């Protein structure tokens, strides 16, 4: 039975990651307490650290949006899960810690054949993939898809999901090693350091362009993206890494090509929305994990106390796949 009163965790203090001993979370109705094995590192964690992406109201202020581990405790009203069960979870925050409270509706079972380490790399990326490709873009088999940042911890899962559901998928990356990783995943790579990605993409597609763009670049690339989209195309914006302001954009192309511009985020969605999306991922994407159709790629695993080094690796864009923190994998 769970009896711990305190836990080790990483907090954010004045923009720094600080190791601390904190009280264990208490459970609200509908929640479970997880003993964390591994925590995923996401760019949102870096933004939160910089004061640019605050945790939603009522969420843990600790960084960390996905974990794997074992169920340590259940609220009285939770059914369908058991103490000690291995799971992974989409979080509202709090993953950089030995224990985290999470709504039971945001739990997923560890897929067959996968380890806890591999499972920790899945929730944020695959729920984001469903949100972008299914909920927002309504991807249809045979459509062409461009995914930016395709070798990142989230990007490679979005690209694989698009491919698994019948898309002809292209993804940008910034090195031969990252492009080789995408090739191994049956994704067509575009090395944006060799030549402008738009020129390469148009060459690949016979100057026709694509139907869906999953964008993390933002405003400075909007005009380029509008040119790349075919009639009826959809631009799904998840982030603005190159800037939030778009200049010299002609609205006429949006009208004449019947384009749709969609902005969306995951963390700020309601509990009901997240529960629905996690359920859709479990029904429609989770079976593809067990068959190997979609494969998590782990870049590097750091001890929880070395979270600073993990953030540095992401900031330097050295990673191929998901960066993880090992919290208590062998406990």
Steps between C-alpha positions, in 0.01 A plus 500: 500500500617851423633673811756756379452850640764680294665471160792624297410742223630768265352847547535819297642791701597825327539318170719227648434130554543430871503163676262500797326280753124560489185349649346228287190610307158440648228346286185672383196310381567305183878504540772239546844539653786371287842398620698639210757291316582731209394851401503640148674829427309732267564847360204621705711428811767738370240768430350457848846541648540824306169632631335477157261207556334499839331191638120504470303610805490224758782296340829414667758780453772238449610436141428174324209413269536122463627209709503125536488310827279295729173586669567560871158617617147547366230749592192324635297563185757366250416168337665298226855539629694315771780568748838409352378510139762630252369802310601814318313828523437838348542759775393857564838546671707344779691228318846594629438328833491161669120515526234678297121520522318463168136464394428133434356603164851601389657159568605255232616140549860422409476353147589137447872443432598846627699585812411771749781704350353480149146563626603830662576637153147450368217697668578861411606421143216267412224707655643801317505293181133409539411861582683640197433234238167354606308758697619813319625405152276196440776318310377271223694210351702606198549861610844657517625620837796718599617477861756751626758381752446141396788353701391654831340308784153607391563552129605143422178369656283747309672401176463128570134544589436685174669220309310231690168657404584507133678832455789564264728656758790744475688637801764766547819440696833675537775241457585185301466295819149630565403441139633143522281441805193616305589278207515200733147588614378507137463878504640708211754741655568857395828643629418868534872583530570377146250728325172677585252238615226638275709453185585144599141415587366633169762298314396185688135556418533596135428866585159404640554565871331333795159472662597538867785682674565441870684819589719594794684788329238772514444838338812549285417185301127563456527641147719208394259249651203653318686451172577138585140403575283353229134592456311406816823485697527535879773669701503381863718725719631350824777748585677817383868416540611751236262776610134584546466782246420440133567772246411550130239224490253517212152397612395425143680166497309391810173579327574369153654173621238445773770470767449454871736648760469325835672588827491249783671404825467194722586606853232770526215270395234399749506175695208374293679576174817328616304197618334471160830532313679248722209261441531544123873438515446181699241373251657601171874553549597276792453177297753634249761521777465134589539393136806718450333723240585798720827484693626736772859612453695575818782749466664508844401429859618727784459453876235726652772697677655577158189664358711807424715296260190357336367852438835609363499214250156604378595867483799411283274290275732203521234239564361235268173387653384536860716616789403332829568544869545181702324552830465163671517240227643225720306571818 
